[in-house]
Amino acid sequence: MDPIALTLIELGAVIFALGFLARLAGRISMSPIPLYLLGGLLFGAGGLVDLHGVREFAHLAGEIGVILLLLLLGLEYTAKELFTGLRRSWQAGVVDAVLNFLPGAGVALVLGWGGVGALVMGGVTYISSSGIVAKVITDLGRLGNRETPTILSILVFEDLAMAIFLPILTAVLAGVGWFGGLQTVAISLAVITLVLVVALRQGHRVSKVVHSENSEVFLLNVMGLALLVAGLASAMQVSAAVGAFMLGIAISGTTASVASRLLEPLRDLFAAIFFVAFGLNIDPRSIPPVLGWALLLALVTALTKIATGWWAAWRAGVAVPGRARAAASLIARGEFSIVIAGLAVASGVVTGELAALATAYVLLMAVIGPLAARFVEPAVKAFRTPRTSPVAPSPPQGASRQP
């Protein structure tokens, strides 16, 4: 069969199946993310059917999905709100880094993978999935909740930390030395600073550039600028997701509202493909040998993320239900963890077992995270509802209470 025809058939089948999975998730009142991931696992490398023809498109579409997720999340906030959140949550960001980096690094050292392996696995277990967390918050209608700015601040802190971590990791894996790594870090920090200054001082000009009364022109302007900024950020060793988020921050007012309305359908489509593409790249046969360590890491780092989110929301004055939602929302790991493991494997410095462990761990956390975020609120309400003992019926009027 013609390769293009085969790709179109596979792509059509995947997108149609995504609609079915989304409908099923809606029927059982849960986020569709775990179903997307499991669907990709079943039909990826080593699964029931290998959809080889759709992989290249799915990879690029998945990258666009992450960019759109973070762009629309950024549209919900202004630069002033971002800085306020970072000032309030930087301590939580530091606690988050320490608590969640150490478990992965410790397991790597126990397994004999050395300092480089510890650096890689520490990064894998540290950072939450901005894409999954953003999708969950949107699906559950929590964008306006009091705890959402706290969650967002921690995610931005993590993404900014990755802008420093990834160049260091790349330098270590390539063996170029600390000086070369420091040069790359300096470039990353300069780019981030420039983007923040533009968002703060020239945001109205950015809104004016993309705005148009014509919906077609507006959509092309916003999409083109988002991809351009994300690509430039990635080329400068800064997260493409951070670039898209910062662009969303820079767009404000009516322009932001119209952009959100136009981009939401595209975001949902490409985000769904992102999660399927993630599952397509996982070979189920590589999971069983490292499943025990993956389960241990999943348990420990779920608890450390819960502690981080609860403490950060408590410091922000959020009530108990909001603290619980913040704690559960941060559990998921995803795209950044896979990027870190991929860099390590491509360098040839680490073993294949590390990649298998990272894959199994991320799959577990990508499923557990959305489920925990979905069910934490009913669980907290059930726990906090006081149990009252049955009240004895009152005796008839005039009747004696004595036996």
URWO-V929510 format. One line per field, one symbol per residue. phi: phi as a letter, one per 20 degrees, with the letter a starting at -180 (. if undefined). psi: psi as a letter, one per 40 degrees, with the letter a starting at -180 (. if undefined). burial: + if it has 9 or more other ideal C-beta (glycine too) atoms within 8 Angstrom, else -. Layout:
phi = ???
psi = ???
burial = ???
//
This chain:
phi = .ggffffffffffffffffffffffffdlbffggfgffffffddfnefceeffeffffffffffffffgfffffffceffffffffffdffffffgfffdffgfffffffememffffffffffefefegffffffgfgemdfeffefgfgfffffgffffffefffffffffemenfffffffffffffffffffffffdcgfffgffefbfefffgfffffffffffffffffemdgfffgfffffffebmfffffffffegfffffffffgffffffedegfeegfdfffffffffffffffffffffffffenefggffffffffeffdaffffgffffffffmedefffffffffffffffefgfffffdffgfffffeffedfgeffffggnffeff
psi = ihdddddddddddddddddddddddddefiieddddddddddfaheadhhgddeddddddddddddddddddddeeiiddddddddddeddddddddddeddddddddddefeaddddddddddedhihddddddddddefedeideddddddddddddddddddddddddddefeiddddddddddddddddddddddddfdddddddeiiehdddddddddddddddddddddefihdddddddddddhiadddddddddedddddddddddddddddehhdeedddedddddddddddddddddddddddddefiiddddddddddedhibdddddddddddddediidddddddddddddddddddddddeddddddddehhhiihhiiiiiheiiei.
burial = -----++--++--++-++--++-++----+++++++++++++++--+---+-+++-+++-+++++++++++++++++-+-+++-++-+++-++-+++-+++++++++++-+-+--+++++++++++++++++++++++++-+----+++++++++++++++++++++++++++------++--++-+++-++--++++++-++--++--++------++-+++-+++-++++++-+++++++++++++++++--++-+++-+++-++-+++++++++++++++--++--++-++++++-+++-+++++++++++++-+--+++++++++++++++++++++++++-+--+--++++++++++++++++++++++-++-+++----------------------
//
